[in-house]
C-alpha cells in the first residue's frame, strides 16, 4: 500500500490524519500543515514552506543546509 497516495486522498473524504515522523522530506511532501516539536515544546507550525523558511527550525531541527 502506498501510504503517500492514501494520505493525499484523505482531504477529498473530509478526513485528516496526524503523522509523527522524523523523515521531514517525506512528511512535508504530503502535509498541508506541520508542527515542529523540540524537547517537548512546539517551536513552529505552518505550511511546509513556512516550516522550511523558519530560522529556529533550521537552527534546532533541520540544519542550515537542509534542502527538500
mmCIF file as gemmi writes it, N, C-alpha and C atoms, coordinates in Angstrom:
data_model
loop_
_atom_site.group_PDB
_atom_site.id
_atom_site.type_symbol
_atom_site.label_atom_id
_atom_site.label_alt_id
_atom_site.label_comp_id
_atom_site.label_asym_id
_atom_site.label_entity_id
_atom_site.label_seq_id
_atom_site.pdbx_PDB_ins_code
_atom_site.Cartn_x
_atom_site.Cartn_y
_atom_site.Cartn_z
_atom_site.occupancy
_atom_site.B_iso_or_equiv
_atom_site.pdbx_formal_charge
_atom_site.auth_seq_id
_atom_site.auth_asym_id
_atom_site.pdbx_PDB_model_num
ATOM 1 N N . UNK Axp A 1 ? 0.851 -1.183 0 1 0 ? 1 A 1
ATOM 2 C CA . UNK Axp A 1 ? 0 0 0 1 0 ? 1 A 1
ATOM 3 C C . UNK Axp A 1 ? 0.889 1.237 0 1 0 ? 1 A 1
ATOM 4 N N . UNK Axp A 2 ? 0.571 2.167 -0.866 1 0 ? 2 A 1
ATOM 5 C CA . UNK Axp A 2 ? 1.315 3.418 -0.935 1 0 ? 2 A 1
ATOM 6 C C . UNK Axp A 2 ? 0.674 4.412 0.036 1 0 ? 2 A 1
ATOM 7 N N . UNK Axp A 3 ? 1.283 4.572 1.192 1 0 ? 3 A 1
ATOM 8 C CA . UNK Axp A 3 ? 0.741 5.439 2.241 1 0 ? 3 A 1
ATOM 9 C C . UNK Axp A 3 ? 0.602 6.877 1.745 1 0 ? 3 A 1
ATOM 10 N N . UNK Axp A 4 ? 1.572 7.343 0.978 1 0 ? 4 A 1
ATOM 11 C CA . UNK Axp A 4 ? 1.521 8.717 0.467 1 0 ? 4 A 1
ATOM 12 C C . UNK Axp A 4 ? 0.254 8.936 -0.364 1 0 ? 4 A 1
ATOM 13 N N . UNK Axp A 5 ? -0.073 7.998 -1.206 1 0 ? 5 A 1
ATOM 14 C CA . UNK Axp A 5 ? -1.265 8.117 -2.053 1 0 ? 5 A 1
ATOM 15 C C . UNK Axp A 5 ? -2.537 8.139 -1.195 1 0 ? 5 A 1
ATOM 16 N N . UNK Axp A 6 ? -2.586 7.313 -0.175 1 0 ? 6 A 1
ATOM 17 C CA . UNK Axp A 6 ? -3.749 7.288 0.718 1 0 ? 6 A 1
ATOM 18 C C . UNK Axp A 6 ? -3.904 8.632 1.424 1 0 ? 6 A 1
ATOM 19 N N . UNK Axp A 7 ? -2.807 9.166 1.95 1 0 ? 7 A 1
ATOM 20 C CA . UNK Axp A 7 ? -2.848 10.444 2.669 1 0 ? 7 A 1
ATOM 21 C C . UNK Axp A 7 ? -3.301 11.569 1.749 1 0 ? 7 A 1
ATOM 22 N N . UNK Axp A 8 ? -2.845 11.553 0.502 1 0 ? 8 A 1
ATOM 23 C CA . UNK Axp A 8 ? -3.223 12.605 -0.443 1 0 ? 8 A 1
ATOM 24 C C . UNK Axp A 8 ? -4.716 12.588 -0.759 1 0 ? 8 A 1
ATOM 25 N N . UNK Axp A 9 ? -5.373 11.451 -0.634 1 0 ? 9 A 1
ATOM 26 C CA . UNK Axp A 9 ? -6.804 11.353 -0.929 1 0 ? 9 A 1
ATOM 27 C C . UNK Axp A 9 ? -7.694 11.67 0.27 1 0 ? 9 A 1
ATOM 28 N N . UNK Axp A 10 ? -7.145 11.755 1.449 1 0 ? 10 A 1
ATOM 29 C CA . UNK Axp A 10 ? -7.952 11.994 2.65 1 0 ? 10 A 1
ATOM 30 C C . UNK Axp A 10 ? -8.748 13.3 2.624 1 0 ? 10 A 1
ATOM 31 N N . UNK Axp A 11 ? -8.186 14.425 2.164 1 0 ? 11 A 1
ATOM 32 C CA . UNK Axp A 11 ? -8.981 15.668 2.161 1 0 ? 11 A 1
ATOM 33 C C . UNK Axp A 11 ? -10.263 15.569 1.327 1 0 ? 11 A 1
ATOM 34 N N . UNK Axp A 12 ? -10.248 14.788 0.27 1 0 ? 12 A 1
ATOM 35 C CA . UNK Axp A 12 ? -11.458 14.621 -0.546 1 0 ? 12 A 1
ATOM 36 C C . UNK Axp A 12 ? -12.573 13.948 0.243 1 0 ? 12 A 1
ATOM 37 N N . UNK Axp A 13 ? -12.181 13.163 1.229 1 0 ? 13 A 1
ATOM 38 C CA . UNK Axp A 13 ? -13.15 12.473 2.077 1 0 ? 13 A 1
ATOM 39 C C . UNK Axp A 13 ? -13.42 13.263 3.356 1 0 ? 13 A 1
ATOM 40 N N . UNK Axp A 14 ? -12.88 14.471 3.415 1 0 ? 14 A 1
ATOM 41 C CA . UNK Axp A 14 ? -13.008 15.356 4.575 1 0 ? 14 A 1
ATOM 42 C C . UNK Axp A 14 ? -12.455 14.698 5.838 1 0 ? 14 A 1
ATOM 43 N N . UNK Axp A 15 ? -11.324 14.02 5.656 1 0 ? 15 A 1
ATOM 44 C CA . UNK Axp A 15 ? -10.639 13.359 6.759 1 0 ? 15 A 1
ATOM 45 C C . UNK Axp A 15 ? -9.249 13.948 6.925 1 0 ? 15 A 1
ATOM 46 N N . UNK Axp A 16 ? -8.751 13.873 8.124 1 0 ? 16 A 1
ATOM 47 C CA . UNK Axp A 16 ? -7.387 14.312 8.396 1 0 ? 16 A 1
ATOM 48 C C . UNK Axp A 16 ? -6.641 13.21 9.117 1 0 ? 16 A 1
ATOM 49 N N . UNK Axp A 17 ? -5.353 13.384 9.222 1 0 ? 17 A 1
ATOM 50 C CA . UNK Axp A 17 ? -4.526 12.397 9.898 1 0 ? 17 A 1
ATOM 51 C C . UNK Axp A 17 ? -3.367 13.114 10.576 1 0 ? 17 A 1
ATOM 52 N N . UNK Axp A 18 ? -2.968 12.607 11.712 1 0 ? 18 A 1
ATOM 53 C CA . UNK Axp A 18 ? -1.806 13.136 12.42 1 0 ? 18 A 1
ATOM 54 C C . UNK Axp A 18 ? -0.657 12.164 12.206 1 0 ? 18 A 1
ATOM 55 N N . UNK Axp A 19 ? 0.433 12.661 11.661 1 0 ? 19 A 1
ATOM 56 C CA . UNK Axp A 19 ? 1.612 11.837 11.403 1 0 ? 19 A 1
ATOM 57 C C . UNK Axp A 19 ? 2.73 12.318 12.307 1 0 ? 19 A 1
ATOM 58 N N . UNK Axp A 20 ? 3.348 11.411 13.008 1 0 ? 20 A 1
ATOM 59 C CA . UNK Axp A 20 ? 4.563 11.75 13.749 1 0 ? 20 A 1
ATOM 60 C C . UNK Axp A 20 ? 5.686 10.967 13.098 1 0 ? 20 A 1
ATOM 61 N N . UNK Axp A 21 ? 6.69 11.687 12.643 1 0 ? 21 A 1
ATOM 62 C CA . UNK Axp A 21 ? 7.752 11.047 11.876 1 0 ? 21 A 1
ATOM 63 C C . UNK Axp A 21 ? 8.994 11.917 11.921 1 0 ? 21 A 1
ATOM 64 N N . UNK Axp A 22 ? 10.135 11.297 11.809 1 0 ? 22 A 1
ATOM 65 C CA . UNK Axp A 22 ? 11.388 12.039 11.759 1 0 ? 22 A 1
ATOM 66 C C . UNK Axp A 22 ? 11.884 12.214 10.325 1 0 ? 22 A 1
ATOM 67 N N . UNK Axp A 23 ? 11.161 11.674 9.354 1 0 ? 23 A 1
ATOM 68 C CA . UNK Axp A 23 ? 11.537 11.828 7.957 1 0 ? 23 A 1
ATOM 69 C C . UNK Axp A 23 ? 10.87 13.095 7.415 1 0 ? 23 A 1
ATOM 70 N N . UNK Axp A 24 ? 11.56 14.207 7.561 1 0 ? 24 A 1
ATOM 71 C CA . UNK Axp A 24 ? 10.999 15.513 7.211 1 0 ? 24 A 1
ATOM 72 C C . UNK Axp A 24 ? 10.659 15.6 5.729 1 0 ? 24 A 1
ATOM 73 N N . UNK Axp A 25 ? 11.5 15.094 4.878 1 0 ? 25 A 1
ATOM 74 C CA . UNK Axp A 25 ? 11.248 15.188 3.434 1 0 ? 25 A 1
ATOM 75 C C . UNK Axp A 25 ? 9.927 14.518 3.054 1 0 ? 25 A 1
ATOM 76 N N . UNK Axp A 26 ? 9.732 13.297 3.508 1 0 ? 26 A 1
ATOM 77 C CA . UNK Axp A 26 ? 8.504 12.569 3.18 1 0 ? 26 A 1
ATOM 78 C C . UNK Axp A 26 ? 7.278 13.224 3.804 1 0 ? 26 A 1
ATOM 79 N N . UNK Axp A 27 ? 7.399 13.633 5.041 1 0 ? 27 A 1
ATOM 80 C CA . UNK Axp A 27 ? 6.25 14.193 5.748 1 0 ? 27 A 1
ATOM 81 C C . UNK Axp A 27 ? 5.822 15.533 5.16 1 0 ? 27 A 1
ATOM 82 N N . UNK Axp A 28 ? 6.767 16.437 4.913 1 0 ? 28 A 1
ATOM 83 C CA . UNK Axp A 28 ? 6.408 17.746 4.354 1 0 ? 28 A 1
ATOM 84 C C . UNK Axp A 28 ? 5.855 17.626 2.938 1 0 ? 28 A 1
ATOM 85 N N . UNK Axp A 29 ? 6.21 16.565 2.244 1 0 ? 29 A 1
ATOM 86 C CA . UNK Axp A 29 ? 5.719 16.373 0.877 1 0 ? 29 A 1
ATOM 87 C C . UNK Axp A 29 ? 4.228 16.039 0.835 1 0 ? 29 A 1
ATOM 88 N N . UNK Axp A 30 ? 3.669 15.541 1.936 1 0 ? 30 A 1
ATOM 89 C CA . UNK Axp A 30 ? 2.263 15.126 1.912 1 0 ? 30 A 1
ATOM 90 C C . UNK Axp A 30 ? 1.356 15.929 2.84 1 0 ? 30 A 1
ATOM 91 N N . UNK Axp A 31 ? 1.914 16.857 3.596 1 0 ? 31 A 1
ATOM 92 C CA . UNK Axp A 31 ? 1.069 17.556 4.572 1 0 ? 31 A 1
ATOM 93 C C . UNK Axp A 31 ? 0.7 18.963 4.105 1 0 ? 31 A 1
ATOM 94 N N . UNK Axp A 32 ? -0.407 19.452 4.647 1 0 ? 32 A 1
ATOM 95 C CA . UNK Axp A 32 ? -0.826 20.829 4.408 1 0 ? 32 A 1
ATOM 96 C C . UNK Axp A 32 ? -0.308 21.747 5.503 1 0 ? 32 A 1
ATOM 97 N N . UNK Axp A 33 ? -0.197 21.207 6.724 1 0 ? 33 A 1
ATOM 98 C CA . UNK Axp A 33 ? 0.307 21.954 7.878 1 0 ? 33 A 1
ATOM 99 C C . UNK Axp A 33 ? 1.245 21.048 8.643 1 0 ? 33 A 1
ATOM 100 N N . UNK Axp A 34 ? 2.244 21.655 9.254 1 0 ? 34 A 1
ATOM 101 C CA . UNK Axp A 34 ? 3.216 20.892 10.038 1 0 ? 34 A 1
ATOM 102 C C . UNK Axp A 34 ? 3.441 21.576 11.377 1 0 ? 34 A 1
ATOM 103 N N . UNK Axp A 35 ? 3.773 20.779 12.347 1 0 ? 35 A 1
ATOM 104 C CA . UNK Axp A 35 ? 4.091 21.255 13.696 1 0 ? 35 A 1
ATOM 105 C C . UNK Axp A 35 ? 5.428 20.644 14.074 1 0 ? 35 A 1
ATOM 106 N N . UNK Axp A 36 ? 6.369 21.478 14.464 1 0 ? 36 A 1
ATOM 107 C CA . UNK Axp A 36 ? 7.696 21.002 14.833 1 0 ? 36 A 1
ATOM 108 C C . UNK Axp A 36 ? 7.841 21.099 16.345 1 0 ? 36 A 1
ATOM 109 N N . UNK Axp A 37 ? 8.15 19.962 16.955 1 0 ? 37 A 1
ATOM 110 C CA . UNK Axp A 37 ? 8.322 19.882 18.4 1 0 ? 37 A 1
ATOM 111 C C . UNK Axp A 37 ? 9.776 19.535 18.685 1 0 ? 37 A 1
ATOM 112 N N . UNK Axp A 38 ? 10.372 20.276 19.6 1 0 ? 38 A 1
ATOM 113 C CA . UNK Axp A 38 ? 11.748 20.012 20.019 1 0 ? 38 A 1
ATOM 114 C C . UNK Axp A 38 ? 11.788 19.98 21.539 1 0 ? 38 A 1
ATOM 115 N N . UNK Axp A 39 ? 12.287 18.912 22.081 1 0 ? 39 A 1
ATOM 116 C CA . UNK Axp A 39 ? 12.404 18.724 23.527 1 0 ? 39 A 1
ATOM 117 C C . UNK Axp A 39 ? 11.08 18.988 24.246 1 0 ? 39 A 1
ATOM 118 N N . UNK Axp A 40 ? 9.998 18.509 23.635 1 0 ? 40 A 1
ATOM 119 C CA . UNK Axp A 40 ? 8.685 18.619 24.249 1 0 ? 40 A 1
ATOM 120 C C . UNK Axp A 40 ? 7.978 19.949 24.071 1 0 ? 40 A 1
ATOM 121 N N . UNK Axp A 41 ? 8.574 20.864 23.312 1 0 ? 41 A 1
ATOM 122 C CA . UNK Axp A 41 ? 7.978 22.191 23.116 1 0 ? 41 A 1
ATOM 123 C C . UNK Axp A 41 ? 7.713 22.441 21.633 1 0 ? 41 A 1
ATOM 124 N N . UNK Axp A 42 ? 6.543 23.007 21.355 1 0 ? 42 A 1
ATOM 125 C CA . UNK Axp A 42 ? 6.215 23.401 19.993 1 0 ? 42 A 1
ATOM 126 C C . UNK Axp A 42 ? 7.075 24.601 19.627 1 0 ? 42 A 1
ATOM 127 N N . UNK Axp A 43 ? 7.893 24.457 18.588 1 0 ? 43 A 1
ATOM 128 C CA . UNK Axp A 43 ? 8.754 25.58 18.198 1 0 ? 43 A 1
ATOM 129 C C . UNK Axp A 43 ? 8.299 26.254 16.915 1 0 ? 43 A 1
ATOM 130 N N . UNK Axp A 44 ? 7.444 25.577 16.133 1 0 ? 44 A 1
ATOM 131 C CA . UNK Axp A 44 ? 6.955 26.199 14.897 1 0 ? 44 A 1
ATOM 132 C C . UNK Axp A 44 ? 5.756 25.423 14.375 1 0 ? 44 A 1
ATOM 133 N N . UNK Axp A 45 ? 4.914 26.132 13.632 1 0 ? 45 A 1
ATOM 134 C CA . UNK Axp A 45 ? 3.814 25.487 12.927 1 0 ? 45 A 1
ATOM 135 C C . UNK Axp A 45 ? 3.497 26.323 11.706 1 0 ? 45 A 1
ATOM 136 N N . UNK Axp A 46 ? 2.978 25.667 10.683 1 0 ? 46 A 1
ATOM 137 C CA . UNK Axp A 46 ? 2.624 26.37 9.464 1 0 ? 46 A 1
ATOM 138 C C . UNK Axp A 46 ? 2.63 25.438 8.273 1 0 ? 46 A 1
ATOM 139 N N . UNK Axp A 47 ? 2.597 26.035 7.104 1 0 ? 47 A 1
ATOM 140 C CA . UNK Axp A 47 ? 2.661 25.252 5.878 1 0 ? 47 A 1
ATOM 141 C C . UNK Axp A 47 ? 4.062 24.663 5.747 1 0 ? 47 A 1
ATOM 142 N N . UNK Axp A 48 ? 4.225 23.658 4.903 1 0 ? 48 A 1
ATOM 143 C CA . UNK Axp A 48 ? 5.574 23.128 4.703 1 0 ? 48 A 1
ATOM 144 C C . UNK Axp A 48 ? 6.581 24.22 4.315 1 0 ? 48 A 1
ATOM 145 N N . UNK Axp A 49 ? 6.171 25.144 3.467 1 0 ? 49 A 1
ATOM 146 C CA . UNK Axp A 49 ? 7.083 26.219 3.06 1 0 ? 49 A 1
ATOM 147 C C . UNK Axp A 49 ? 7.466 27.1 4.245 1 0 ? 49 A 1
ATOM 148 N N . UNK Axp A 50 ? 6.503 27.435 5.083 1 0 ? 50 A 1
ATOM 149 C CA . UNK Axp A 50 ? 6.801 28.243 6.273 1 0 ? 50 A 1
ATOM 150 C C . UNK Axp A 50 ? 7.763 27.507 7.206 1 0 ? 50 A 1
ATOM 151 N N . UNK Axp A 51 ? 7.578 26.209 7.353 1 0 ? 51 A 1
ATOM 152 C CA . UNK Axp A 51 ? 8.474 25.415 8.2 1 0 ? 51 A 1
ATOM 153 C C . UNK Axp A 51 ? 9.887 25.451 7.639 1 0 ? 51 A 1
ATOM 154 N N . UNK Axp A 52 ? 10.024 25.268 6.341 1 0 ? 52 A 1
ATOM 155 C CA . UNK Axp A 52 ? 11.35 25.261 5.712 1 0 ? 52 A 1
ATOM 156 C C . UNK Axp A 52 ? 12.059 26.6 5.825 1 0 ? 52 A 1
ATOM 157 N N . UNK Axp A 53 ? 11.307 27.69 5.893 1 0 ? 53 A 1
ATOM 158 C CA . UNK Axp A 53 ? 11.898 29.027 5.963 1 0 ? 53 A 1
ATOM 159 C C . UNK Axp A 53 ? 12.122 29.515 7.392 1 0 ? 53 A 1
ATOM 160 N N . UNK Axp A 54 ? 11.608 28.803 8.376 1 0 ? 54 A 1
ATOM 161 C CA . UNK Axp A 54 ? 11.69 29.234 9.771 1 0 ? 54 A 1
ATOM 162 C C . UNK Axp A 54 ? 13.122 29.094 10.297 1 0 ? 54 A 1
ATOM 163 N N . UNK Axp A 55 ? 13.694 30.19 10.749 1 0 ? 55 A 1
ATOM 164 C CA . UNK Axp A 55 ? 15.089 30.197 11.206 1 0 ? 55 A 1
ATOM 165 C C . UNK Axp A 55 ? 15.311 29.315 12.432 1 0 ? 55 A 1
ATOM 166 N N . UNK Axp A 56 ? 14.357 29.308 13.356 1 0 ? 56 A 1
ATOM 167 C CA . UNK Axp A 56 ? 14.522 28.465 14.54 1 0 ? 56 A 1
ATOM 168 C C . UNK Axp A 56 ? 14.466 26.983 14.162 1 0 ? 56 A 1
ATOM 169 N N . UNK Axp A 57 ? 13.593 26.616 13.248 1 0 ? 57 A 1
ATOM 170 C CA . UNK Axp A 57 ? 13.51 25.227 12.792 1 0 ? 57 A 1
ATOM 171 C C . UNK Axp A 57 ? 14.82 24.823 12.126 1 0 ? 57 A 1
ATOM 172 N N . UNK Axp A 58 ? 15.363 25.706 11.309 1 0 ? 58 A 1
ATOM 173 C CA . UNK Axp A 58 ? 16.654 25.411 10.674 1 0 ? 58 A 1
ATOM 174 C C . UNK Axp A 58 ? 17.738 25.195 11.718 1 0 ? 58 A 1
ATOM 175 N N . UNK Axp A 59 ? 17.777 26.068 12.694 1 0 ? 59 A 1
ATOM 176 C CA . UNK Axp A 59 ? 18.826 26.021 13.711 1 0 ? 59 A 1
ATOM 177 C C . UNK Axp A 59 ? 18.692 24.79 14.616 1 0 ? 59 A 1
ATOM 178 N N . UNK Axp A 60 ? 17.466 24.494 15.045 1 0 ? 60 A 1
ATOM 179 C CA . UNK Axp A 60 ? 17.25 23.445 16.044 1 0 ? 60 A 1
ATOM 180 C C . UNK Axp A 60 ? 17.037 22.065 15.427 1 0 ? 60 A 1
ATOM 181 N N . UNK Axp A 61 ? 16.395 22.006 14.265 1 0 ? 61 A 1
ATOM 182 C CA . UNK Axp A 61 ? 15.937 20.712 13.769 1 0 ? 61 A 1
ATOM 183 C C . UNK Axp A 61 ? 16.501 20.323 12.402 1 0 ? 61 A 1
ATOM 184 N N . UNK Axp A 62 ? 16.382 21.199 11.424 1 0 ? 62 A 1
ATOM 185 C CA . UNK Axp A 62 ? 16.749 20.839 10.057 1 0 ? 62 A 1
ATOM 186 C C . UNK Axp A 62 ? 18.226 21.009 9.74 1 0 ? 62 A 1
ATOM 187 N N . UNK Axp A 63 ? 18.823 22.043 10.297 1 0 ? 63 A 1
ATOM 188 C CA . UNK Axp A 63 ? 20.183 22.405 9.902 1 0 ? 63 A 1
ATOM 189 C C . UNK Axp A 63 ? 20.122 23.453 8.808 1 0 ? 63 A 1
ATOM 190 N N . UNK Axp A 64 ? 21.119 24.278 8.743 1 0 ? 64 A 1
ATOM 191 C CA . UNK Axp A 64 ? 21.132 25.399 7.787 1 0 ? 64 A 1
ATOM 192 C C . UNK Axp A 64 ? 21.176 24.948 6.328 1 0 ? 64 A 1
ATOM 193 N N . UNK Axp A 65 ? 21.732 23.783 6.048 1 0 ? 65 A 1
ATOM 194 C CA . UNK Axp A 65 ? 21.91 23.327 4.668 1 0 ? 65 A 1
ATOM 195 C C . UNK Axp A 65 ? 20.808 22.387 4.186 1 0 ? 65 A 1
ATOM 196 N N . UNK Axp A 66 ? 19.742 22.226 4.952 1 0 ? 66 A 1
ATOM 197 C CA . UNK Axp A 66 ? 18.673 21.291 4.586 1 0 ? 66 A 1
ATOM 198 C C . UNK Axp A 66 ? 17.993 21.729 3.299 1 0 ? 66 A 1
ATOM 199 N N . UNK Axp A 67 ? 17.772 20.788 2.405 1 0 ? 67 A 1
ATOM 200 C CA . UNK Axp A 67 ? 17.05 21.03 1.147 1 0 ? 67 A 1
ATOM 201 C C . UNK Axp A 67 ? 16.099 19.867 0.91 1 0 ? 67 A 1
ATOM 202 N N . UNK Axp A 68 ? 14.922 20.163 0.362 1 0 ? 68 A 1
ATOM 203 C CA . UNK Axp A 68 ? 13.984 19.085 0.002 1 0 ? 68 A 1
ATOM 204 C C . UNK Axp A 68 ? 14.432 18.399 -1.259 1 0 ? 68 A 1
